[in-house]
Amino acid sequence: MPSPLLRLVLLGACASCASCAAEPAADIDEGALELAEDACKPSGSSPLVILGQGRGEYRDLQENEPVAVEAGPQGGHHVWLALRTFGLRQAASVTVRGEFPGVGVDVPPDESMVSLHLAEDGMCEIAGLRLQVDRTASLDVLVGEALDLEAEVTDETGDVGVATKRVVVASAR
């Protein structure tokens, strides 16, 4: 649910008046609340998501590009993904999933709540999204195979953007 904005007018007379604090709180009509402006979602914009790579920062990811997997501290192997968005609020949930169509292996989804950061060009982005690729199959079977990635971003208003990309899993680093 988006964070509503309630505009208040503060009167200087109440700043030093003890009797102001004694007044009962007013009931607020939630229908009169408005959403605060969000730099990542200009008014009237449509959702756009671009799938990239990166642990610490966004880098472009080309179709069919080889992507190295990294051994995690708990034994699995993962790829580092990053997203650029436009037309989606900063507070969002991200679900990334994958499929190895050549060997019939699905990669279970990984879901997280994120805060997108405004980039210099007006897009918003997040890096460091990790997807473990070897939960259901051995890495030996997956290296050299095409991996179809999907990233779905849902903002706090319920707007959704989806991006897909096919990469090739390279050997582990």
C-alpha positions as CSV (number, residue, x, y, z in Angstrom):
1,M,0.0,0.0,0.0
2,P,1.4,3.4,-0.9
3,S,2.3,5.9,1.8
4,P,-0.4,8.5,1.8
5,L,0.4,12.2,2.1
6,L,-1.6,14.4,4.4
7,R,-1.0,18.1,3.9
8,L,-1.1,20.1,7.1
9,V,-1.0,23.8,7.7
10,L,0.9,24.7,10.9
11,L,-0.1,27.9,12.6
12,G,2.6,29.9,14.3
13,A,0.3,30.7,17.2
14,C,0.3,27.0,18.1
15,A,4.0,26.8,18.4
16,S,4.1,28.4,21.8
17,C,0.5,27.9,22.9
18,A,-0.2,25.1,25.4
19,S,-3.9,25.2,24.8
20,C,-3.4,24.1,21.2
21,A,-2.2,20.7,22.3
22,A,-5.3,20.2,24.4
23,E,-7.6,20.3,21.3
24,P,-8.9,16.8,20.3
25,A,-7.4,15.2,17.3
26,A,-9.4,15.6,14.1
27,D,-10.8,12.5,12.2
28,I,-9.1,12.3,8.9
29,D,-10.9,11.2,5.8
30,E,-8.6,8.7,4.1
31,G,-10.2,9.5,0.8
32,A,-8.8,13.0,1.0
33,L,-5.2,11.7,1.3
34,E,-3.0,11.9,-1.8
35,L,0.1,10.0,-2.7
36,A,3.4,11.7,-2.3
37,E,5.4,12.4,-5.5
38,D,7.8,9.7,-6.4
39,A,10.9,10.5,-8.5
40,C,10.9,7.0,-10.0
41,K,7.2,7.2,-11.2
42,P,6.4,10.5,-12.9
43,S,2.7,11.2,-13.3
44,G,1.2,9.4,-16.3
45,S,4.2,7.1,-16.9
46,S,4.0,3.4,-17.9
47,P,6.0,0.7,-16.2
48,L,9.3,-0.2,-17.8
49,V,11.9,-2.7,-16.5
50,I,15.3,-3.5,-18.0
51,L,17.2,-6.5,-16.8
52,G,20.9,-6.2,-16.4
53,Q,23.7,-7.6,-14.2
54,G,25.8,-6.4,-11.3
55,R,26.5,-7.0,-7.7
56,G,27.3,-3.4,-6.7
57,E,26.1,-1.4,-9.7
58,Y,23.9,-1.9,-12.8
59,R,25.6,-3.0,-16.0
60,D,23.9,-3.7,-19.3
61,L,23.3,-7.4,-20.1
62,Q,23.0,-8.4,-23.8
63,E,20.9,-11.2,-25.2
64,N,22.8,-14.5,-25.2
65,E,25.7,-13.0,-23.2
66,P,27.8,-15.4,-21.2
67,V,27.3,-14.8,-17.5
68,A,29.6,-16.2,-14.8
69,V,28.1,-17.9,-11.8
70,E,29.6,-17.3,-8.4
71,A,29.9,-19.8,-5.6
72,G,28.0,-18.7,-2.5
73,P,29.1,-19.1,1.1
74,Q,26.5,-21.8,1.7
75,G,27.3,-24.0,-1.2
76,G,25.0,-22.8,-4.0
77,H,26.0,-21.0,-7.2
78,H,24.3,-17.8,-8.3
79,V,24.3,-15.0,-10.8
80,W,24.2,-11.3,-9.8
81,L,21.4,-9.3,-11.5
82,A,20.4,-5.7,-11.6
83,L,17.4,-3.7,-12.8
84,R,16.6,-0.3,-14.2
85,T,13.1,0.9,-14.0
86,F,10.8,3.8,-15.0
87,G,7.2,4.4,-14.1
88,L,7.3,2.3,-10.9
89,R,7.5,3.7,-7.4
90,Q,10.7,3.4,-5.4
91,A,9.2,1.0,-2.9
92,A,8.7,-2.3,-4.7
93,S,8.9,-6.1,-4.6
94,V,11.1,-7.9,-7.1
95,T,10.7,-11.5,-8.2
96,V,13.4,-13.1,-10.3
97,R,13.2,-16.6,-11.8
98,G,14.8,-18.6,-14.5
99,E,14.5,-21.6,-16.8
100,F,17.0,-23.7,-18.6
101,P,14.9,-24.8,-21.6
102,G,17.6,-27.0,-23.1
103,V,17.7,-29.3,-20.1
104,G,14.2,-28.8,-18.7
105,V,15.3,-27.2,-15.4
106,D,13.3,-24.5,-13.7
107,V,15.0,-22.1,-11.3
108,P,12.8,-21.4,-8.3
109,P,11.9,-17.7,-7.9
110,D,13.7,-15.4,-5.5
111,E,11.6,-12.6,-4.0
112,S,12.7,-9.5,-2.2
113,M,11.5,-6.0,-1.1
114,V,13.7,-3.3,-2.5
115,S,14.1,0.5,-2.6
116,L,14.9,1.6,-6.1
117,H,17.5,4.4,-6.3
118,L,17.2,7.4,-8.7
119,A,20.0,7.4,-11.3
120,E,21.3,10.6,-13.0
121,D,19.4,9.9,-16.2
122,G,16.0,9.8,-14.5
123,M,15.7,6.0,-14.5
124,C,15.7,4.1,-11.2
125,E,17.8,1.1,-10.4
126,I,18.8,-1.7,-8.0
127,A,21.8,-3.9,-8.2
128,G,22.8,-7.0,-6.1
129,L,19.8,-9.2,-6.8
130,R,21.0,-12.8,-6.5
131,L,19.5,-15.8,-8.2
132,Q,20.8,-19.2,-7.2
133,V,20.8,-21.3,-10.4
134,D,21.6,-24.8,-9.0
135,R,18.9,-25.4,-6.5
136,T,17.3,-28.2,-8.6
137,A,20.2,-29.4,-10.8
138,S,23.9,-29.8,-10.6
139,L,26.0,-26.9,-11.9
140,D,27.8,-29.4,-14.2
141,V,24.6,-29.9,-16.1
142,L,23.9,-26.1,-16.4
143,V,27.3,-24.7,-17.5
144,G,27.1,-23.8,-21.2
145,E,23.3,-23.9,-21.2
146,A,20.9,-21.0,-22.1
147,L,19.2,-19.5,-19.1
148,D,15.9,-17.6,-19.7
149,L,15.6,-15.0,-16.9
150,E,12.5,-13.0,-15.9
151,A,12.3,-10.1,-13.5
152,E,9.0,-8.8,-12.3
153,V,8.8,-5.6,-10.3
154,T,5.5,-4.7,-8.5
155,D,5.4,-1.3,-6.8
156,E,3.3,-0.4,-3.8
157,T,0.4,0.8,-5.9
158,G,0.2,-2.6,-7.6
159,D,1.7,-1.5,-11.0
160,V,3.8,-4.2,-12.5
161,G,6.7,-4.2,-15.0
162,V,8.4,-7.3,-16.4
163,A,11.7,-7.9,-18.2
164,T,13.1,-11.0,-19.8
165,K,16.5,-11.9,-21.1
166,R,18.3,-15.1,-22.3
167,V,21.9,-15.5,-21.1
168,V,24.3,-18.4,-21.3
169,V,25.7,-19.8,-18.0
170,A,29.5,-19.7,-18.0
171,S,31.8,-21.5,-15.7
172,A,32.0,-20.6,-12.0
173,R,34.5,-17.9,-10.8
